[in-house]
Amino acid sequence: MAGFERPSSGLVTIDGKPVSGPDPDHIMIFQDYGLYPWRSVLGNVLFGLQARGISAAKAQPRALAALELVGLAHAAEKHPHELSGGMKQRVAIARALAVEPSILFMDEPFAALDAFTRLHLQDELLRIWEETRSTVVFVTHDLDEAIALGQRVVLMASGPGRVQKVLNVPLAHPRDRTSDDFATVRRELFEEFHLVHKHAAMATEYSI
């Protein structure tokens, strides 16, 4: 979807337009923060704007607004080595938001964080999404994270990679992870998850 790989068959379209390569309007956030250690927090957020040739007079307020959105305006002059893991990931998110993308692709962005920081950033991501309304495609192996964040959950199976099931999440935000409704969605997804692994195990045994 982000255009880094070409499909072996078929076609990927976004807003009716075929994806033929990376698009500056579609930003990818990886597990690794990808921050430049010699640049300040503000400098890192400015990078994407500068790469697009946006003047300093316009780029500076946009970068500061993005830092304000992720709660890091106070850390604008700090450098990456002075930040926690959660703060670094928020800088990466701010850098992406500063260029005002229509789509954010997020590849397990919170996987390396501790549980409490991860929960906090999930809430922050939802807050930012409600303000910006950018489309977010979020990859995770955490079922609760998928249900807490997603409007739709696409469960992937392997060998070969394929879509196993698309599950709509009929819960309003903010979502109560202890509620019966949340548990019902988790149970449905968990059953599908086990079905995928059962089929994978059977295929492996057969191939042996």
Beta strands, then each sheet from edge to edge (+ up, - down):
strand 1: 13-14
strand 2: 17-18
strand 3: 26-29
strand 4: 103-107
strand 5: 135-139
strand 6: 152-157
strand 7: 162-168
sheet 1: 1+ 2-
sheet 2: 3+ 4+ 5+
sheet 3: 6+ 7-
end
